[in-house]
Amino acid sequence: MKAVQFAQYGDPDVLQVREVPDPTPGPGDVLVQVKATTVNRLDLFQRNGSRPVDKLPFTPGLEAAGIVVKDSQGFHAGERVMTTRAARAVGGGGYASMIAVPAEDLVRIPDGVSFEDAVAAGLTASTAWGSLFDIGRVKAGERVLIWAGSSGVGIWAIQFAKQAGAWVVTTTSSNEKVSELRRLGADMVINQREENVREENVAEVIQNNVHGVNLVIELVSTTLQTSIESCTPDGRIVLVGNLGGQQATIDTQQCRLKRVHIIGGGMVHAGTENERHILEMIAAHAVTPIIAETLPVEQAAEAHRRVAAGKTLGKIVLVHS
């Protein structure tokens, strides 16, 4: 089979198409012919060595959608399936044309949802769901701040929070993305570039307009102090990502007096039942995957460059021919 791999750390050009052995399924695995995957930030970190992998050469791809090759573990040949845990598969991640996936990691893709839409939801939608509901315990009527609304997780967190009946404020630094974030459901978009609002002033804008938020989905990490200042008393912050870096300084006195709960999200995944529910919501047009563009998997290096540039809204999907 073919797989896009890197055999050394470096720039996007280290990603190369290689002929590799077909995976051998274990006793609990299902063999899947991969049709689509996406590029996640972690793929870039793994490739450049800032998040080293266990063994080289390495096949990236955190999610994968495709077709079951033969009957196994209750799945039948020809069924369309998706996994957000492709890193656990035999044969590598979604950049491989075939993988053997533990059956418990697979969900069936409902009619009306394409392979591309399934992976465009994939891990980012799973992370957003787990952050909002499993960890954040969002409730109808609450106010939610979602940093980096145009990020993969941000796009889904906005939609899910609105579906749950929450009021949503989000941030962006792009004039072009404001209208799209409003279309996704954001009640308030703080355009830091156009409104000349620095990150540390976001809390002031929120407090002046809505007197604070109950829940923050923190995707930047370096904005943690601003998230604390944005909260109401007894507010919750789910620390999901660190797009801005791993270091943050906070005022512990303010955090203590406001009784703000900071919860580390870890590697957030919704359970497969909720991932199935997400795909059903897509089929029902209750939520919408945002695909920036679709490229052949052979152009993975170019896809990495475009993600690194940070100008896309939505996922770059890689498809296998």
Stockholm file with secondary structure:
# STOCKHOLM 1.0

chainA/1-321         MKAVQFAQYGDPDVLQVREVPDPTPGPGDVLVQVKATTVNRLDLFQRNGSRPVDKLPFTPGLEAAGIVVKDSQGFHAGERVMTTRAARAVGGGGYASMIAVPAEDLVRIPDGVSFEDAVAAGLTASTAWGSLFDIGRVKAGERVLIWAGSSGVGIWAIQFAKQAGAWVVTTTSSNEKVSELRRLGADMVINQREENVREENVAEVIQNNVHGVNLVIELVSTTLQTSIESCTPDGRIVLVGNLGGQQATIDTQQCRLKRVHIIGGGMVHAGTENERHILEMIAAHAVTPIIAETLPVEQAAEAHRRVAAGKTLGKIVLVHS
#=GR chainA/1-321 SS CEEEEESSCSSGGGEEEEECCCCCCCTTEEEEEEEEEECCHHHHHHHHTSSCCSSSSBCCCSCEEEEECSCBTTBCTTCEEEESCGGGSBTCSTTBSEEEEEGGGCEECCTTCCHHHHHHHHHHHHHHHIIIIIISCCCTTCEEEESSTTSHHHHHHHHHHHHTTCEEEEEESCHHHHHHHHHHTCSEEEETTTTTCCGGGHHHHHHHHHSCEEEEEESSSTTHHHHHHHEEEEEEEEECCCTTCSCCCCCHHHHHHHTCEEEECCSCCCCHHHHHHHHHHHHTTSSCCCEEEEEEGGGHHHHHHHHHHTCCSSEEEEECC
#=GC SS_cons         CEEEEESSCSSGGGEEEEECCCCCCCTTEEEEEEEEEECCHHHHHHHHTSSCCSSSSBCCCSCEEEEECSCBTTBCTTCEEEESCGGGSBTCSTTBSEEEEEGGGCEECCTTCCHHHHHHHHHHHHHHHIIIIIISCCCTTCEEEESSTTSHHHHHHHHHHHHTTCEEEEEESCHHHHHHHHHHTCSEEEETTTTTCCGGGHHHHHHHHHSCEEEEEESSSTTHHHHHHHEEEEEEEEECCCTTCSCCCCCHHHHHHHTCEEEECCSCCCCHHHHHHHHHHHHTTSSCCCEEEEEEGGGHHHHHHHHHHTCCSSEEEEECC
//
